[in-house]
């Protein structure tokens, strides 16, 4: 498994898509966490999750789109993180996801792809746009991005996400528990340090709280 792994025998996976600016903001902290805990890094297609769960993405609701972009810009400025939006958003992240896998899903490759999109504001949604980045990562054969092995690995990541109940990105899944979103990192780290965080009566009750009304 990639990601600066330690000997900690904890089943921890990070599911992410390069389309998400929140994944970009979360990545430095996840990378640092991976130096202390074993984390398997799993790029997935966020659009697949949206389709499976019948959700709309944040950018598909006009008012939520504006808020999301402003929130990301504010978060980045507050932290001193460079942020430059790519030419269009949403964009098709498939080639970036495949490039990540073709490059070994290493922390270095993930950082380079995130920086290309969100720090430099470059496109990744066409073979020509992504070619310089691929070359910089040592992936010089364009056909490798459509190889059966790369496609199967990306599909396996997606299937694993569905099996784990993942519904959004970025998500840390720790011993079967989902911590969704960049703003859940403190919660996730607390659980990594002490499993009792989720064992209180209140936390246990939250998983089985009765539903009073539902949409049909």
C-alpha positions in Angstrom: 0.0 0.0 0.0 1.2 3.5 -0.8 1.3 6.5 1.5 4.2 6.6 3.9 2.8 3.6 5.8 3.6 2.8 9.4 3.3 -0.6 11.0 -0.1 0.3 12.5 -2.5 -2.5 11.8 -5.5 -0.3 11.3 -7.7 -0.6 8.2 -7.7 3.0 7.0 -8.5 4.2 3.5 -8.8 7.7 2.0 -11.2 8.0 -0.9 -10.8 11.1 -3.0 -11.4 12.7 -6.4 -9.3 15.4 -7.9 -12.4 17.2 -8.9 -13.0 18.2 -5.3 -11.3 21.3 -4.0 -12.0 20.1 -0.5 -9.9 17.0 -1.2 -7.1 19.3 -2.3 -7.4 21.2 1.0 -7.5 18.0 3.0 -4.6 16.3 1.2 -1.7 17.9 3.1 -3.2 16.8 6.4 -3.9 13.3 5.1 -0.4 13.0 3.8 1.0 14.0 7.2 -1.3 11.6 8.9 0.0 8.8 6.6 3.4 9.2 8.1 2.0 8.0 11.5 -0.8 5.6 10.4 -1.2 3.1 7.5 -3.5 4.7 5.0 -4.4 3.3 1.6 -5.0 6.0 -0.9 -7.9 5.3 -3.2 -8.8 7.7 -6.1 -12.4 7.2 -7.2 -14.9 8.9 -9.5 -17.1 11.1 -7.4 -19.7 11.3 -10.2 -20.2 7.5 -9.8 -21.1 8.0 -6.1 -23.5 10.8 -6.9 -25.3 8.5 -9.5 -25.4 5.5 -7.2 -26.9 7.5 -4.3 -29.1 9.7 -6.4 -27.4 12.9 -5.2 -26.6 16.1 -6.9 -23.1 17.5 -6.7 -22.4 20.8 -5.0 -21.8 22.5 -8.4 -25.1 21.2 -9.8 -27.1 23.5 -7.5 -26.5 27.1 -8.5 -26.6 28.7 -5.0 -24.6 25.8 -3.5 -22.1 26.2 -6.3 -21.4 29.8 -5.5 -21.2 29.2 -1.8 -18.9 26.2 -2.3 -16.4 28.1 -4.4 -16.4 31.1 -2.0 -16.0 28.8 1.0 -13.0 27.1 -0.7 -11.4 30.4 -1.6 -11.9 31.6 2.0 -10.5 28.4 3.5 -7.4 28.5 1.2 -6.7 32.2 1.9 -7.1 31.7 5.7 -4.6 28.9 5.6 -2.2 30.5 3.2 -2.7 27.7 0.7 -2.4 28.6 -3.0 -5.6 28.2 -4.9 -6.3 28.8 -8.6 -9.4 27.3 -10.1 -9.0 25.2 -13.3 -10.5 26.6 -16.5 -13.8 24.9 -15.9 -15.5 23.3 -13.0 -17.0 20.7 -12.8 -14.6 19.0 -15.2 -14.1 15.4 -16.2 -11.5 14.0 -13.8 -11.2 10.6 -15.4 -7.8 11.1 -17.0 -6.4 12.6 -13.7 -7.6 9.6 -11.8 -6.2 7.1 -14.3 -2.9 9.1 -14.3 -2.7 8.8 -10.5 -3.1 5.0 -10.7 -0.6 4.7 -13.6 1.9 6.7 -11.6 1.5 4.3 -8.6 -0.9 6.3 -6.5 2.1 7.6 -4.6 1.9 10.7 -2.3 4.2 12.5 -4.7 1.9 11.8 -7.7 -1.2 12.8 -5.8 0.5 16.1 -4.7 1.6 16.8 -8.3 -1.9 16.3 -9.7 -3.6 18.3 -7.0 -1.1 21.1 -7.5 -1.5 21.0 -11.3 -5.3 21.5 -11.0 -5.8 23.6 -7.9 -2.5 25.5 -7.3 -1.7 26.2 -11.0 -5.2 26.2 -12.3 -4.5 23.8 -15.2 -6.8 21.5 -17.1 -6.7 17.7 -17.0 -9.8 16.9 -19.1 -8.1 16.1 -22.4 -5.1 14.0 -23.4 -3.3 17.2 -24.6 -4.0 19.1 -21.4 -2.7 16.3 -19.2 0.3 15.3 -21.3 2.8 17.6 -19.6 1.8 16.5 -16.2 1.9 12.8 -17.2 5.4 13.3 -18.6 6.5 15.0 -15.4 5.3 11.9 -13.5 7.1 9.5 -15.8 4.0 8.3 -17.6 5.1 8.9 -21.2 2.9 6.4 -23.0 -0.6 7.9 -23.4 -2.1 4.4 -23.9 -1.2 3.5 -20.4 -4.0 5.7 -19.1 -6.5 3.5 -20.8 -4.9 0.1 -20.0 -7.0 -2.6 -18.6 -5.0 -2.7 -15.4 -5.5 1.0 -14.7 -9.2 0.8 -15.5 -9.6 -2.3 -13.3 -7.8 -0.6 -10.4 -10.0 2.5 -10.6 -13.1 0.3 -10.8 -11.9 -1.7 -7.8 -11.5 1.5 -5.7 -15.0 2.5 -6.6 -16.5 -0.9 -5.7 -14.6 -0.8 -2.4 -16.0 2.7 -1.7 -19.6 1.5 -2.3 -19.0 -1.6 -0.2 -17.8 0.7 2.6 -20.9 3.0 2.3 -18.9 6.0 1.1 -21.2 8.7 -0.2 -18.9 11.6 -0.8 -15.3 12.8 -1.2 -13.0 13.2 0.5 -13.7 10.4 3.0 -11.5 8.6 5.4 -12.8 5.2 6.3 -11.2 3.9 9.5 -12.1 0.4 10.7 -15.4 0.7 8.8 -16.3 4.1 10.1 -16.7 7.0 7.6 -15.4 10.4 8.2 -16.6 12.6 5.3 -15.2 15.9 4.3 -12.2 18.0 4.9 -13.9 19.5 8.0 -14.1 16.0 9.6 -10.3 15.6 9.8 -10.2 16.5 13.6 -13.0 13.9 14.2 -11.1 11.3 12.2 -7.8 11.9 14.0 -9.6 11.7 17.4 -11.0 8.3 16.4 -7.6 7.1 15.2 -6.1 7.9 18.6 -9.0 6.6 20.7 -11.7 4.3 19.4 -13.9 5.1 22.4 -14.8 8.4 20.7 -17.6 6.5 18.9 -18.5 4.1 21.7 -20.4 6.5 24.0 -24.2 5.9 24.4 -24.9 9.0 22.4 -22.6 8.1 19.5 -24.1 4.5 19.5 -27.6 5.9 19.5 -26.9 8.2 16.5 -26.5 5.1 14.3 -30.0 3.8 15.0 -32.1 7.0 15.6 -35.7 6.5 14.5 -36.8 8.1 11.3 -39.9 10.2 11.7 -40.5 11.2 8.1 -39.0 10.4 4.7 -39.3 11.5 1.1 -40.8 9.1 -1.4 
